[in-house]
Amino acid sequence: MDLNILWFILVAVLYVGFFILEGFDFGVGILLPFMGKAGGGASGDTMRRTVINTIGPHWDGNEVWLLAAGGATFAAFPMWYATMFSGFYLPFFLLLIFLIIRGVAFEFRGKDDNPSWRGLWDGCIFLGSLITPFLLGATFSNLVRGVPIDDQMLYAGGFLYLLNPYALLGGVTVVMVCVLHGAIFLSMKTTGDLRERVHKTIPGLWVVSVVLAVAFLVATFTSTGIRDKPGILTWLALIASALALLAAGYFIRRKRDGWAFGMTTLTLALVIVMFFVILFPNVMISTGPGSNLTIYNASSGPYSLKVLTVVAVILLPIVIAYQAWTYWVFRKRIEAKPETLTY
């Protein structure tokens, strides 16, 4: 295995980590206005604070995985970074804006007890959590479908080209799976009336997720080059992701929250793996007169990749260990008691 392949795998791993960890953050944020209603003797504000507190210690650390993935792309595959970020400029600009709004909302909502103030920032958390995974899902869908690239490795399409049915379906599917992932996480982290409310919602979310996932997998078969990929790795990722989602339904019916969460985690991971396997050895597929961007013609030089590898080997285990430690520290369930809530 050469360093180009190694860094392609590492970028994939970083995106897998992001979607697994930030995926349930997004789901919880989307569920905030629906689960954060008064009940069980607690006010609506207390319920919403409880929902937010389940991800409060984690959301900013989880976003680091996206920054690391973007940084790794820039360092290891600069032409991929340049072509993708210039061609997808408007979607990525909106992505950045909504990530900023969402982050500010987490920090600002607790600064004032005024219901209008908190309602404003709760709405920002909802929108940021909804739009971000949609844009990322649509982006990855466009990458595996292919986009117009000219002979100078520049994106040759417009913004409307990115709004094709396959990309929109991919965005909606990713959002829905994240909502299911987040709902199961909520059921693992809450107690009492809130947990019962989430449990009643999860089966319906699973049904919608399965319908969208099946539609997306069929669309992937007809709209991408998956049929032309040699070997069985692509098909294994596709079939395994579908089986994992079905297994999540089995554990949901038996209220085995931990196992169900494991299955939605596996689903998200395998979907991202499927995207990268379809791409390989390309990083961007061209539907225009230009050639595909590959892990070789879009990469940095050999010496740069060697230095990056040394840095990654040293720092990545430290980051993973630290984040694992934070999850261990904040492993307890959150109760809807105002005196124990932060946000």
Secondary structure as a PSIPRED ss2 file (coil, helix, strand):
# PSIPRED VFORMAT (PSIPRED V4.0)

   1 M C   1.000  0.000  0.000
   2 D C   1.000  0.000  0.000
   3 L H   0.000  1.000  0.000
   4 N H   0.000  1.000  0.000
   5 I H   0.000  1.000  0.000
   6 L H   0.000  1.000  0.000
   7 W H   0.000  1.000  0.000
   8 F H   0.000  1.000  0.000
   9 I H   0.000  1.000  0.000
  10 L H   0.000  1.000  0.000
  11 V H   0.000  1.000  0.000
  12 A H   0.000  1.000  0.000
  13 V H   0.000  1.000  0.000
  14 L H   0.000  1.000  0.000
  15 Y H   0.000  1.000  0.000
  16 V H   0.000  1.000  0.000
  17 G H   0.000  1.000  0.000
  18 F H   0.000  1.000  0.000
  19 F H   0.000  1.000  0.000
  20 I H   0.000  1.000  0.000
  21 L H   0.000  1.000  0.000
  22 E H   0.000  1.000  0.000
  23 G H   0.000  1.000  0.000
  24 F H   0.000  1.000  0.000
  25 D H   0.000  1.000  0.000
  26 F H   0.000  1.000  0.000
  27 G H   0.000  1.000  0.000
  28 V H   0.000  1.000  0.000
  29 G H   0.000  1.000  0.000
  30 I H   0.000  1.000  0.000
  31 L H   0.000  1.000  0.000
  32 L H   0.000  1.000  0.000
  33 P H   0.000  1.000  0.000
  34 F H   0.000  1.000  0.000
  35 M H   0.000  1.000  0.000
  36 G C   1.000  0.000  0.000
  37 K C   1.000  0.000  0.000
  38 A C   1.000  0.000  0.000
  39 G E   0.000  0.000  1.000
  40 G C   1.000  0.000  0.000
  41 G C   1.000  0.000  0.000
  42 A E   0.000  0.000  1.000
  43 S C   1.000  0.000  0.000
  44 G H   0.000  1.000  0.000
  45 D H   0.000  1.000  0.000
  46 T H   0.000  1.000  0.000
  47 M H   0.000  1.000  0.000
  48 R H   0.000  1.000  0.000
  49 R H   0.000  1.000  0.000
  50 T H   0.000  1.000  0.000
  51 V H   0.000  1.000  0.000
  52 I H   0.000  1.000  0.000
  53 N H   0.000  1.000  0.000
  54 T H   0.000  1.000  0.000
  55 I H   0.000  1.000  0.000
  56 G C   1.000  0.000  0.000
  57 P C   1.000  0.000  0.000
  58 H C   1.000  0.000  0.000
  59 W H   0.000  1.000  0.000
  60 D H   0.000  1.000  0.000
  61 G H   0.000  1.000  0.000
  62 N H   0.000  1.000  0.000
  63 E H   0.000  1.000  0.000
  64 V H   0.000  1.000  0.000
  65 W H   0.000  1.000  0.000
  66 L H   0.000  1.000  0.000
  67 L H   0.000  1.000  0.000
  68 A H   0.000  1.000  0.000
  69 A H   0.000  1.000  0.000
  70 G H   0.000  1.000  0.000
  71 G H   0.000  1.000  0.000
  72 A H   0.000  1.000  0.000
  73 T H   0.000  1.000  0.000
  74 F H   0.000  1.000  0.000
  75 A H   0.000  1.000  0.000
  76 A H   0.000  1.000  0.000
  77 F C   1.000  0.000  0.000
  78 P H   0.000  1.000  0.000
  79 M H   0.000  1.000  0.000
  80 W H   0.000  1.000  0.000
  81 Y H   0.000  1.000  0.000
  82 A H   0.000  1.000  0.000
  83 T H   0.000  1.000  0.000
  84 M H   0.000  1.000  0.000
  85 F H   0.000  1.000  0.000
  86 S H   0.000  1.000  0.000
  87 G H   0.000  1.000  0.000
  88 F C   1.000  0.000  0.000
  89 Y H   0.000  1.000  0.000
  90 L H   0.000  1.000  0.000
  91 P H   0.000  1.000  0.000
  92 F H   0.000  1.000  0.000
  93 F H   0.000  1.000  0.000
  94 L H   0.000  1.000  0.000
  95 L H   0.000  1.000  0.000
  96 L H   0.000  1.000  0.000
  97 I H   0.000  1.000  0.000
  98 F H   0.000  1.000  0.000
  99 L H   0.000  1.000  0.000
 100 I H   0.000  1.000  0.000
 101 I H   0.000  1.000  0.000
 102 R H   0.000  1.000  0.000
 103 G H   0.000  1.000  0.000
 104 V H   0.000  1.000  0.000
 105 A H   0.000  1.000  0.000
 106 F H   0.000  1.000  0.000
 107 E H   0.000  1.000  0.000
 108 F H   0.000  1.000  0.000
 109 R H   0.000  1.000  0.000
 110 G H   0.000  1.000  0.000
 111 K H   0.000  1.000  0.000
 112 D C   1.000  0.000  0.000
 113 D C   1.000  0.000  0.000
 114 N C   1.000  0.000  0.000
 115 P H   0.000  1.000  0.000
 116 S H   0.000  1.000  0.000
 117 W H   0.000  1.000  0.000
 118 R H   0.000  1.000  0.000
 119 G H   0.000  1.000  0.000
 120 L H   0.000  1.000  0.000
 121 W H   0.000  1.000  0.000
 122 D H   0.000  1.000  0.000
 123 G H   0.000  1.000  0.000
 124 C H   0.000  1.000  0.000
 125 I H   0.000  1.000  0.000
 126 F H   0.000  1.000  0.000
 127 L H   0.000  1.000  0.000
 128 G H   0.000  1.000  0.000
 129 S H   0.000  1.000  0.000
 130 L H   0.000  1.000  0.000
 131 I H   0.000  1.000  0.000
 132 T H   0.000  1.000  0.000
 133 P H   0.000  1.000  0.000
 134 F H   0.000  1.000  0.000
 135 L H   0.000  1.000  0.000
 136 L H   0.000  1.000  0.000
 137 G H   0.000  1.000  0.000
 138 A H   0.000  1.000  0.000
 139 T H   0.000  1.000  0.000
 140 F H   0.000  1.000  0.000
 141 S H   0.000  1.000  0.000
 142 N H   0.000  1.000  0.000
 143 L H   0.000  1.000  0.000
 144 V H   0.000  1.000  0.000
 145 R H   0.000  1.000  0.000
 146 G C   1.000  0.000  0.000
 147 V E   0.000  0.000  1.000
 148 P C   1.000  0.000  0.000
 149 I E   0.000  0.000  1.000
 150 D C   1.000  0.000  0.000
 151 D C   1.000  0.000  0.000
 152 Q C   1.000  0.000  0.000
 153 M C   1.000  0.000  0.000
 154 L C   1.000  0.000  0.000
 155 Y E   0.000  0.000  1.000
 156 A C   1.000  0.000  0.000
 157 G C   1.000  0.000  0.000
 158 G C   1.000  0.000  0.000
 159 F C   1.000  0.000  0.000
 160 L H   0.000  1.000  0.000
 161 Y H   0.000  1.000  0.000
 162 L H   0.000  1.000  0.000
 163 L C   1.000  0.000  0.000
 164 N C   1.000  0.000  0.000
 165 P H   0.000  1.000  0.000
 166 Y H   0.000  1.000  0.000
 167 A H   0.000  1.000  0.000
 168 L H   0.000  1.000  0.000
 169 L H   0.000  1.000  0.000
 170 G H   0.000  1.000  0.000
 171 G H   0.000  1.000  0.000
 172 V H   0.000  1.000  0.000
 173 T H   0.000  1.000  0.000
 174 V H   0.000  1.000  0.000
 175 V H   0.000  1.000  0.000
 176 M H   0.000  1.000  0.000
 177 V H   0.000  1.000  0.000
 178 C H   0.000  1.000  0.000
 179 V H   0.000  1.000  0.000
 180 L H   0.000  1.000  0.000
 181 H H   0.000  1.000  0.000
 182 G H   0.000  1.000  0.000
 183 A H   0.000  1.000  0.000
 184 I H   0.000  1.000  0.000
 185 F H   0.000  1.000  0.000
 186 L H   0.000  1.000  0.000
 187 S H   0.000  1.000  0.000
 188 M H   0.000  1.000  0.000
 189 K H   0.000  1.000  0.000
 190 T E   0.000  0.000  1.000
 191 T C   1.000  0.000  0.000
 192 G H   0.000  1.000  0.000
 193 D H   0.000  1.000  0.000
 194 L H   0.000  1.000  0.000
 195 R H   0.000  1.000  0.000
 196 E H   0.000  1.000  0.000
 197 R H   0.000  1.000  0.000
 198 V H   0.000  1.000  0.000
 199 H H   0.000  1.000  0.000
 200 K H   0.000  1.000  0.000
 201 T H   0.000  1.000  0.000
 202 I H   0.000  1.000  0.000
 203 P H   0.000  1.000  0.000
 204 G H   0.000  1.000  0.000
 205 L H   0.000  1.000  0.000
 206 W H   0.000  1.000  0.000
 207 V H   0.000  1.000  0.000
 208 V H   0.000  1.000  0.000
 209 S H   0.000  1.000  0.000
 210 V H   0.000  1.000  0.000
 211 V H   0.000  1.000  0.000
 212 L H   0.000  1.000  0.000
 213 A H   0.000  1.000  0.000
 214 V H   0.000  1.000  0.000
 215 A H   0.000  1.000  0.000
 216 F H   0.000  1.000  0.000
 217 L H   0.000  1.000  0.000
 218 V H   0.000  1.000  0.000
 219 A H   0.000  1.000  0.000
 220 T H   0.000  1.000  0.000
 221 F H   0.000  1.000  0.000
 222 T H   0.000  1.000  0.000
 223 S H   0.000  1.000  0.000
 224 T C   1.000  0.000  0.000
 225 G C   1.000  0.000  0.000
 226 I H   0.000  1.000  0.000
 227 R H   0.000  1.000  0.000
 228 D H   0.000  1.000  0.000
 229 K C   1.000  0.000  0.000
 230 P C   1.000  0.000  0.000
 231 G C   1.000  0.000  0.000
 232 I C   1.000  0.000  0.000
 233 L H   0.000  1.000  0.000
 234 T H   0.000  1.000  0.000
 235 W H   0.000  1.000  0.000
 236 L H   0.000  1.000  0.000
 237 A H   0.000  1.000  0.000
 238 L H   0.000  1.000  0.000
 239 I H   0.000  1.000  0.000
 240 A H   0.000  1.000  0.000
 241 S H   0.000  1.000  0.000
 242 A H   0.000  1.000  0.000
 243 L H   0.000  1.000  0.000
 244 A H   0.000  1.000  0.000
 245 L H   0.000  1.000  0.000
 246 L H   0.000  1.000  0.000
 247 A H   0.000  1.000  0.000
 248 A H   0.000  1.000  0.000
 249 G H   0.000  1.000  0.000
 250 Y H   0.000  1.000  0.000
 251 F H   0.000  1.000  0.000
 252 I H   0.000  1.000  0.000
 253 R H   0.000  1.000  0.000
 254 R C   1.000  0.000  0.000
 255 K C   1.000  0.000  0.000
 256 R C   1.000  0.000  0.000
 257 D H   0.000  1.000  0.000
 258 G H   0.000  1.000  0.000
 259 W H   0.000  1.000  0.000
 260 A H   0.000  1.000  0.000
 261 F H   0.000  1.000  0.000
 262 G H   0.000  1.000  0.000
 263 M H   0.000  1.000  0.000
 264 T H   0.000  1.000  0.000
 265 T H   0.000  1.000  0.000
 266 L H   0.000  1.000  0.000
 267 T H   0.000  1.000  0.000
 268 L H   0.000  1.000  0.000
 269 A H   0.000  1.000  0.000
 270 L H   0.000  1.000  0.000
 271 V H   0.000  1.000  0.000
 272 I H   0.000  1.000  0.000
 273 V H   0.000  1.000  0.000
 274 M H   0.000  1.000  0.000
 275 F H   0.000  1.000  0.000
 276 F H   0.000  1.000  0.000
 277 V H   0.000  1.000  0.000
 278 I H   0.000  1.000  0.000
 279 L H   0.000  1.000  0.000
 280 F C   1.000  0.000  0.000
 281 P C   1.000  0.000  0.000
 282 N E   0.000  0.000  1.000
 283 V E   0.000  0.000  1.000
 284 M E   0.000  0.000  1.000
 285 I C   1.000  0.000  0.000
 286 S E   0.000  0.000  1.000
 287 T C   1.000  0.000  0.000
 288 G C   1.000  0.000  0.000
 289 P C   1.000  0.000  0.000
 290 G C   1.000  0.000  0.000
 291 S C   1.000  0.000  0.000
 292 N C   1.000  0.000  0.000
 293 L E   0.000  0.000  1.000
 294 T E   0.000  0.000  1.000
 295 I C   1.000  0.000  0.000
 296 Y C   1.000  0.000  0.000
 297 N C   1.000  0.000  0.000
 298 A C   1.000  0.000  0.000
 299 S C   1.000  0.000  0.000
 300 S C   1.000  0.000  0.000
 301 G C   1.000  0.000  0.000
 302 P H   0.000  1.000  0.000
 303 Y H   0.000  1.000  0.000
 304 S H   0.000  1.000  0.000
 305 L H   0.000  1.000  0.000
 306 K H   0.000  1.000  0.000
 307 V H   0.000  1.000  0.000
 308 L H   0.000  1.000  0.000
 309 T H   0.000  1.000  0.000
 310 V H   0.000  1.000  0.000
 311 V H   0.000  1.000  0.000
 312 A H   0.000  1.000  0.000
 313 V H   0.000  1.000  0.000
 314 I H   0.000  1.000  0.000
 315 L H   0.000  1.000  0.000
 316 L H   0.000  1.000  0.000
 317 P H   0.000  1.000  0.000
 318 I H   0.000  1.000  0.000
 319 V H   0.000  1.000  0.000
 320 I H   0.000  1.000  0.000
 321 A H   0.000  1.000  0.000
 322 Y H   0.000  1.000  0.000
 323 Q H   0.000  1.000  0.000
 324 A H   0.000  1.000  0.000
 325 W H   0.000  1.000  0.000
 326 T H   0.000  1.000  0.000
 327 Y H   0.000  1.000  0.000
 328 W H   0.000  1.000  0.000
 329 V H   0.000  1.000  0.000
 330 F C   1.000  0.000  0.000
 331 R C   1.000  0.000  0.000
 332 K C   1.000  0.000  0.000
 333 R C   1.000  0.000  0.000
 334 I E   0.000  0.000  1.000
 335 E C   1.000  0.000  0.000
 336 A C   1.000  0.000  0.000
 337 K C   1.000  0.000  0.000
 338 P H   0.000  1.000  0.000
 339 E H   0.000  1.000  0.000
 340 T H   0.000  1.000  0.000
 341 L C   1.000  0.000  0.000
 342 T C   1.000  0.000  0.000
 343 Y C   1.000  0.000  0.000
